[in-house]
Amino acid sequence: MSVEPLRRRRAPRGSGEQLREEILDAATELLLESGDAKAMPIRSVAQRVGVTPPSIYLHFADKDALLEAVCSRYFEKLHDEMQAAAVDAGSSPIDVLRAQGLAYVRFALQNPELYRIATMEQGRPGSEVDIALNSSAFVHLRAAVEALIADGIYPPGDSTMLALELWTAVHGIVALVISRPYLPWGDPEELTDRVMRAVCSGHVVSRGFRDTDTPYEIVSWLKEVADERNR
């Protein structure tokens, strides 16, 4: 049985931005309902909005452009999530960093298909998704790293590189949990907390490393410190 598209009244002049938002809303709903980008053809989006498919192409060049816009708009919300996590964590920079890592993973796993589209396919410099992720995730991670360096907790260094390393850690957790859900991860938040604790602590203790230290010497020194504390 064929389904007739909904009829939509002609929008008043100057309301093109409103129609664009309605298209994004419809596409987001279809993605969240199906959990699969393949189940979001342009025709279905147009039908849900109540317009013809050509009307979609007036705002988005193709389906990929529409998906990118959906993901970038969604990930703008991550800014508020990470900001709230920082406030709840208190004044300790290391606690803030761990809390923001948890907030990132929690947010990403709420809608795994949007995360997969946004970060697990080939990107391009300057894309809407990269801009959204930079302002909503990376900026927060780098600010936390800079606070740790300023407090002498982290060694002096490139805060951008350190933030990218931390982002790699939380992204790796999300990517594996999404793509390999059948592995025995346990609770993703507990997994994230363990990984963030290890990564964050690793940068703290690295202040005691010398450039000439071998891996064996580093491990021996860390073992001595641990043994001394546990005595």
Secondary structure per residue as TSV (DSSP state, phi and psi in degrees):
chain	resnum	aa	ss	phi	psi
A	1	M	-	360.0	126.5
A	2	S	-	-80.9	149.6
A	3	V	-	-112.3	124.1
A	4	E	-	-74.0	137.7
A	5	P	-	-64.4	147.2
A	6	L	-	-65.6	144.7
A	7	R	-	-90.9	132.8
A	8	R	-	-117.7	132.7
A	9	R	-	-63.0	146.8
A	10	R	-	-60.2	129.4
A	11	A	-	-72.2	144.3
A	12	P	-	-65.9	158.4
A	13	R	T	-57.5	137.3
A	14	G	T	88.3	4.2
A	15	S	-	-102.5	20.4
A	16	G	H	-60.4	-36.8
A	17	E	H	-65.2	-35.5
A	18	Q	H	-64.4	-43.1
A	19	L	H	-63.7	-38.9
A	20	R	H	-59.8	-43.1
A	21	E	H	-65.4	-38.0
A	22	E	H	-64.9	-37.6
A	23	I	H	-64.5	-44.2
A	24	L	H	-63.6	-40.5
A	25	D	H	-60.8	-46.4
A	26	A	H	-64.6	-44.1
A	27	A	H	-64.0	-40.4
A	28	T	H	-62.8	-44.9
A	29	E	H	-59.1	-44.8
A	30	L	H	-63.8	-39.4
A	31	L	H	-65.6	-44.5
A	32	L	H	-69.9	-33.7
A	33	E	H	-69.5	-41.2
A	34	S	H	-92.2	-31.1
A	35	G	S	69.3	20.6
A	36	D	-	-151.0	121.4
A	37	A	G	-62.3	-26.7
A	38	K	G	-67.5	-20.2
A	39	A	G	-91.5	17.8
A	40	M	-	-124.6	64.9
A	41	P	-	-69.3	154.7
A	42	I	H	-56.2	-37.8
A	43	R	H	-60.7	-39.6
A	44	S	H	-68.2	-37.8
A	45	V	H	-63.2	-46.5
A	46	A	H	-61.1	-41.8
A	47	Q	H	-62.8	-41.1
A	48	R	H	-67.5	-36.0
A	49	V	H	-75.6	-32.6
A	50	G	T	95.4	31.8
A	51	V	S	-129.6	176.8
A	52	T	-	-89.5	154.8
A	53	P	H	-52.9	-39.2
A	54	P	H	-58.3	-27.5
A	55	S	H	-65.4	-31.1
A	56	I	H	-65.6	-41.1
A	57	Y	H	-72.8	-10.3
A	58	L	T	-71.5	-22.1
A	59	H	T	-110.7	-26.9
A	60	F	-	-135.4	131.5
A	61	A	S	-62.3	-36.5
A	62	D	S	-161.9	-175.6
A	63	K	H	-63.9	-37.7
A	64	D	H	-61.5	-40.7
A	65	A	H	-64.7	-38.5
A	66	L	H	-66.0	-43.7
A	67	L	H	-62.0	-40.5
A	68	E	H	-62.7	-42.5
A	69	A	H	-65.4	-39.3
A	70	V	H	-61.2	-47.3
A	71	C	H	-67.4	-41.8
A	72	S	H	-65.7	-39.0
A	73	R	H	-66.0	-40.3
A	74	Y	H	-64.2	-43.5
A	75	F	H	-76.1	-9.1
A	76	E	T	-63.4	-26.7
A	77	K	T	-70.1	-19.3
A	78	L	H	-64.3	-28.6
A	79	H	H	-55.3	-49.3
A	80	D	H	-64.7	-37.3
A	81	E	H	-64.4	-44.0
A	82	M	H	-74.1	-32.1
A	83	Q	H	-65.9	-43.7
A	84	A	H	-63.2	-39.2
A	85	A	H	-62.7	-38.4
A	86	A	H	-65.4	-41.2
A	87	V	H	-65.0	-44.9
A	88	D	H	-66.1	-29.1
A	89	A	H	-73.4	-20.3
A	90	G	-	95.0	-155.0
A	91	S	S	-93.5	-10.1
A	92	S	-	-76.5	118.3
A	93	P	H	-59.1	-36.1
A	94	I	H	-69.7	-35.5
A	95	D	H	-68.3	-37.3
A	96	V	H	-61.6	-45.6
A	97	L	H	-62.5	-44.9
A	98	R	H	-64.0	-41.4
A	99	A	H	-65.1	-37.8
A	100	Q	H	-70.9	-32.9
A	101	G	H	-62.8	-42.2
A	102	L	H	-64.4	-41.8
A	103	A	H	-62.5	-38.8
A	104	Y	H	-62.3	-49.8
A	105	V	H	-64.6	-43.1
A	106	R	H	-59.7	-45.3
A	107	F	H	-64.4	-44.7
A	108	A	H	-64.2	-39.3
A	109	L	H	-78.7	-10.9
A	110	Q	H	-66.6	-34.0
A	111	N	S	-139.3	77.7
A	112	P	H	-60.9	-31.0
A	113	E	H	-67.6	-40.3
A	114	L	H	-64.1	-39.1
A	115	Y	H	-66.3	-41.9
A	116	R	H	-60.8	-45.7
A	117	I	H	-63.1	-42.0
A	118	A	H	-72.0	-36.0
A	119	T	H	-127.0	-11.5
A	120	M	S	-111.6	13.5
A	121	E	S	-120.5	165.8
A	122	Q	-	-59.4	127.6
A	123	G	-	-96.2	179.4
A	124	R	-	-144.9	142.5
A	125	P	T	-57.4	135.7
A	126	G	T	78.8	11.1
A	127	S	-	-69.3	159.7
A	128	E	H	-59.4	-37.9
A	129	V	H	-64.9	-44.8
A	130	D	H	-63.7	-38.6
A	131	I	H	-63.0	-44.3
A	132	A	H	-65.0	-44.1
A	133	L	H	-67.2	-36.9
A	134	N	I	-62.8	-43.7
A	135	S	I	-80.7	-22.5
A	136	S	I	-102.5	-21.0
A	137	A	I	-123.9	-58.7
A	138	F	I	-62.2	-41.1
A	139	V	H	-58.7	-40.8
A	140	H	H	-68.2	-43.5
A	141	L	H	-62.9	-42.6
A	142	R	H	-67.3	-38.4
A	143	A	H	-62.0	-40.8
A	144	A	H	-65.4	-40.7
A	145	V	H	-63.4	-43.4
A	146	E	H	-62.5	-36.1
A	147	A	H	-66.2	-38.3
A	148	L	H	-67.5	-38.2
A	149	I	H	-67.1	-43.6
A	150	A	H	-61.8	-34.1
A	151	D	T	-82.8	-2.0
A	152	G	T	77.7	10.9
A	153	I	S	-80.7	-42.7
A	154	Y	S	-97.9	148.4
A	155	P	-	-68.4	153.3
A	156	P	S	-56.7	140.6
A	157	G	S	177.4	-171.0
A	158	D	-	-81.0	108.6
A	159	S	H	-65.4	-30.0
A	160	T	H	-64.4	-45.1
A	161	M	H	-65.6	-42.5
A	162	L	H	-62.8	-40.9
A	163	A	H	-64.5	-38.6
A	164	L	H	-64.6	-36.8
A	165	E	H	-63.6	-42.8
A	166	L	H	-67.4	-39.0
A	167	W	H	-63.0	-39.4
A	168	T	H	-57.7	-40.3
A	169	A	H	-64.6	-50.3
A	170	V	H	-71.4	-35.8
A	171	H	H	-64.1	-40.3
A	172	G	H	-60.4	-39.5
A	173	I	H	-61.3	-51.1
A	174	V	H	-61.8	-46.8
A	175	A	H	-60.2	-41.7
A	176	L	H	-72.8	-39.8
A	177	V	H	-64.3	-37.1
A	178	I	H	-72.5	-45.9
A	179	S	H	-84.7	-22.4
A	180	R	-	-130.4	61.6
A	181	P	T	-66.5	-15.4
A	182	Y	T	-83.8	-7.3
A	183	L	S	-79.4	155.3
A	184	P	-	-79.4	68.2
A	185	W	-	-72.4	-28.4
A	186	G	-	75.2	-155.5
A	187	D	-	-72.3	122.8
A	188	P	H	-58.8	-34.9
A	189	E	H	-70.3	-38.2
A	190	E	H	-66.7	-39.5
A	191	L	H	-61.0	-45.9
A	192	T	H	-61.5	-42.3
A	193	D	H	-63.2	-40.1
A	194	R	H	-65.8	-44.6
A	195	V	H	-65.7	-45.3
A	196	M	H	-63.4	-38.0
A	197	R	H	-62.8	-43.1
A	198	A	H	-67.0	-45.3
A	199	V	H	-67.4	-47.4
A	200	C	H	-62.8	-43.3
A	201	S	H	-67.3	-34.2
A	202	G	H	-60.1	-40.6
A	203	H	H	-69.7	-30.1
A	204	V	H	-66.7	-51.5
A	205	V	H	-71.7	-17.5
A	206	S	G	-64.1	-16.2
A	207	R	G	-63.4	-22.5
A	208	G	G	-90.7	-1.6
A	209	F	-	-84.3	146.5
A	210	R	-	-105.6	151.1
A	211	D	T	-59.0	-26.9
A	212	T	T	-89.0	-6.7
A	213	D	-	-65.6	135.8
A	214	T	-	-86.0	161.8
A	215	P	H	-54.2	-38.3
A	216	Y	H	-64.1	-42.8
A	217	E	H	-64.6	-38.5
A	218	I	H	-64.5	-46.9
A	219	V	H	-63.3	-40.7
A	220	S	H	-62.8	-43.0
A	221	W	H	-63.5	-44.8
A	222	L	H	-63.3	-38.6
A	223	K	H	-64.6	-40.0
A	224	E	H	-61.4	-44.2
A	225	V	H	-62.8	-44.6
A	226	A	H	-64.7	-43.9
A	227	D	H	-62.7	-41.0
A	228	E	H	-64.2	-41.1
A	229	R	H	-68.3	-33.9
A	230	N	H	-84.6	-5.0
A	231	R	-	-70.8	360.0
